[in-house]
């Protein structure tokens, strides 16, 4: 009887110690996992005129071209390199899968390395492959200029992409830059990049009254000037929409 009690006590102590060891191991491994994870990037916003990165930009003299390619030049490039325009939004829904399957159009990435998509209310995130390549190269060159200045890689904001004739007509009622039925956007060859707003690495837009890093437009404009002079694209600065309207040229 006494021996049986001793055995029971022995197994109880053994089981209890085993449980403690297992709990300690779990906590230890969990601590290693959490300790090895990268810390989340916190959003840092600067009041207007106090952004250190913008101050770096403002100290450099930028050689910027005029960036005033007229609409006829954009349309010439668009008709030569683009798709047949969609007459209606419904027509686009029906024909889009086939165009994507045949490689005539490509969808823009939502989490691309160099740009982010703004709220696209009158356009869809699709372009002809050459225009996608152009957008990606613009982003890469833009980031390289920022890197040369010792600045982090701010995201460009793409504000408009492929439109249908229907959406173009609706937008023309609100935006004088959106000439009805005469926009290169309907050919899938053009996109707009905001020059008033850029996103930092944490990817959160600045609240009202805080810096939106608009001085980043200077290195971006320099990139666009260089690529326009190389014959890669047509570019015009649209003041009312605060964007660069860009069309692939080759």
C-alpha positions in Angstrom: 0.0 0.0 0.0 2.8 2.4 1.0 4.7 1.4 -2.1 1.7 2.2 -4.3 1.3 5.6 -2.8 5.0 6.3 -3.4 4.7 5.3 -7.0 1.6 7.5 -7.5 3.4 10.5 -5.9 6.5 9.7 -8.1 4.4 9.7 -11.3 2.5 12.9 -10.2 5.8 14.8 -9.6 7.2 13.5 -12.9 4.1 14.5 -14.9 4.1 17.9 -13.2 7.7 18.6 -14.0 7.2 17.4 -17.6 4.4 19.9 -18.0 6.5 22.7 -16.6 9.3 21.9 -19.0 6.9 21.8 -22.0 5.4 25.2 -21.0 8.9 26.7 -20.7 9.9 25.4 -24.1 6.8 26.8 -25.7 7.4 30.2 -24.2 11.1 30.1 -25.1 10.4 29.2 -28.8 7.6 31.9 -28.9 10.1 34.5 -27.6 12.6 33.6 -30.3 9.9 33.9 -33.0 8.7 37.3 -31.8 12.2 38.5 -31.2 13.2 37.6 -34.8 10.3 39.3 -36.5 10.9 42.7 -38.1 9.3 45.5 -36.2 6.3 47.1 -37.9 7.0 50.4 -39.5 5.3 53.3 -37.8 3.7 56.2 -39.6 5.6 59.4 -39.2 3.9 62.6 -40.5 5.5 66.0 -40.7 3.8 69.3 -40.6 3.9 71.4 -43.8 7.4 73.0 -44.3 9.0 70.7 -41.7 9.6 67.5 -43.8 13.3 66.7 -43.7 13.1 64.7 -47.0 11.5 67.6 -48.8 14.2 69.9 -47.5 16.8 67.7 -49.2 14.9 67.9 -52.5 14.6 71.7 -52.2 18.3 72.2 -52.0 19.0 70.7 -55.5 18.6 72.5 -58.8 16.6 70.3 -61.1 16.8 70.5 -64.9 13.2 70.1 -65.9 11.9 70.2 -69.5 8.6 71.8 -70.5 6.6 68.5 -70.5 3.9 70.0 -72.8 3.3 67.4 -75.5 -0.1 68.3 -76.9 -3.1 65.9 -77.2 -2.5 65.2 -80.9 0.9 63.7 -80.1 -0.6 61.5 -77.3 -3.3 60.3 -79.6 -0.9 59.5 -82.5 1.2 57.3 -80.1 -2.0 55.8 -78.5 -3.6 54.8 -81.8 -0.4 53.3 -83.1 0.4 51.2 -80.0 -3.0 50.7 -78.3 -6.1 48.5 -78.4 -9.4 49.3 -80.0 -11.4 51.4 -77.5 -14.3 49.9 -75.6 -17.5 51.7 -76.4 -19.1 50.9 -73.0 -18.2 49.6 -69.6 -20.2 46.5 -70.3 -18.3 45.9 -73.5 -15.0 46.1 -71.5 -16.3 43.5 -69.0 -17.1 41.1 -71.8 -13.9 41.6 -73.9 -11.3 42.1 -71.1 -10.7 38.4 -70.2 -9.8 37.6 -73.8 -7.5 40.5 -74.1 -5.7 39.6 -70.9 -5.5 35.9 -72.0 -3.9 36.9 -75.3 -1.5 39.3 -73.7 -2.9 42.5 -75.3 -3.5 44.0 -71.8 -1.9 43.5 -68.4 -3.3 44.3 -65.0 -1.3 46.7 -62.8 -0.2 45.3 -59.4 -1.8 46.7 -56.3 1.4 46.2 -54.3 4.0 47.2 -56.9 7.5 48.1 -55.8 7.4 51.7 -57.0 3.8 52.8 -57.2 0.4 52.6 -55.6 -3.0 52.9 -57.2 -5.3 55.7 -56.1 -9.0 55.3 -55.9 -9.8 54.7 -59.6 -13.4 56.0 -60.0 -13.5 56.4 -63.8 -10.8 54.0 -65.0 -9.6 50.4 -64.6 -6.0 49.2 -63.7 -5.1 47.8 -67.1 -2.6 48.9 -69.8 -0.9 47.5 -72.9 2.3 45.6 -71.9 4.6 48.4 -73.3 2.8 51.0 -71.1 3.3 48.7 -68.1 7.0 48.4 -68.8 7.2 52.2 -69.2 5.4 52.8 -65.8 7.8 50.3 -64.1 10.9 51.9 -65.6 9.7 55.4 -64.6 9.3 54.1 -61.0 12.8 52.4 -61.0 14.5 55.6 -62.3 12.6 57.7 -59.8 13.7 55.5 -56.9 17.3 55.6 -58.1 17.2 59.4 -58.0 15.9 59.4 -54.5 18.5 56.8 -53.5 21.3 59.0 -55.0 20.0 61.8 -52.7 20.0 59.4 -49.7 16.2 59.4 -49.5 13.8 56.5 -49.0 11.8 55.0 -51.9 8.6 57.0 -52.0 5.7 55.5 -53.9 4.3 57.3 -57.0 0.5 57.5 -57.0 -1.2 56.4 -60.2 -4.5 58.3 -60.5 -6.0 57.2 -63.8 -5.5 54.3 -66.3 -7.7 52.6 -68.9 -11.1 54.2 -69.7 -14.0 53.3 -71.9 -15.7 55.8 -74.2 -18.6 55.7 -71.8 -16.5 56.6 -68.7 -14.6 59.2 -70.7 -17.8 61.0 -71.6 -18.9 60.9 -68.0 -15.6 62.3 -66.8 -15.6 65.0 -69.5 -18.6 66.6 -67.7 -16.4 67.1 -64.6 -12.9 67.5 -65.9 -12.0 69.9 -68.8 -8.8 68.0 -69.4 -10.8 64.9 -70.2 -11.7 65.7 -73.8 -14.7 63.6 -74.8 -13.8 60.7 -77.0 -10.4 62.3 -77.6 -8.3 60.9 -74.8 -5.4 58.5 -75.1 -6.6 56.7 -72.0 -9.2 54.8 -74.0 -6.4 53.0 -75.9 -4.8 51.5 -72.8 -1.5 53.3 -73.5 -1.7 56.2 -71.0 -1.7 56.7 -67.3 -1.6 59.6 -64.9 0.8 60.1 -62.0 0.0 62.6 -59.3 2.7 65.2 -58.7 0.9 66.5 -55.6 1.0 63.4 -53.4 3.6 60.6 -52.8 3.4 57.9 -50.2 6.3 57.1 -47.9 7.4 53.6 -47.0 4.6 53.0 -44.5 2.1 53.6 -47.2 -0.3 55.7 -45.3 -1.6 59.0 -46.8 -0.9 62.1 -44.7 -3.7 63.8 -42.8 -4.9 67.3 -43.8 -2.3 69.9 -42.9 0.6 67.5 -43.1 3.3 67.1 -45.7 2.2 65.0 -48.8 5.8 65.1 -50.0 4.9 67.1 -53.1 8.5 68.2 -53.7 9.2 64.7 -54.9 7.6 65.9 -58.1 11.0 67.5 -59.0 13.0 64.2 -59.4 10.0 62.6 -61.0 9.7 65.4 -63.5 13.4 65.0 -64.3 12.9 61.3 -65.0 10.0 62.1 -67.3 12.0 64.8 -69.1 14.8 62.3 -69.7 12.5 59.6 -71.0 10.6 62.0 -73.1 13.8 63.2 -74.7 14.8 59.5 -75.3 11.5 59.1 -77.3 10.1 56.6 -74.8 6.9 58.6 -73.9 4.7 61.6 -74.4 4.2 63.8 -71.3 2.0 66.7 -70.4 1.6 68.4 -67.0 -2.1 68.8 -66.2 -2.4 71.6 -63.7 -6.0 71.3 -62.7 -5.7 67.5 -61.9 -2.2 68.0 -60.4 -0.8 65.1 -62.4 1.6 64.1 -65.2 -0.4 62.6 -68.2 1.9 60.0 -69.8 1.6 58.0 -73.0 4.0 55.2 -74.2 5.6 56.1 -77.5 7.7 53.0 -78.3 
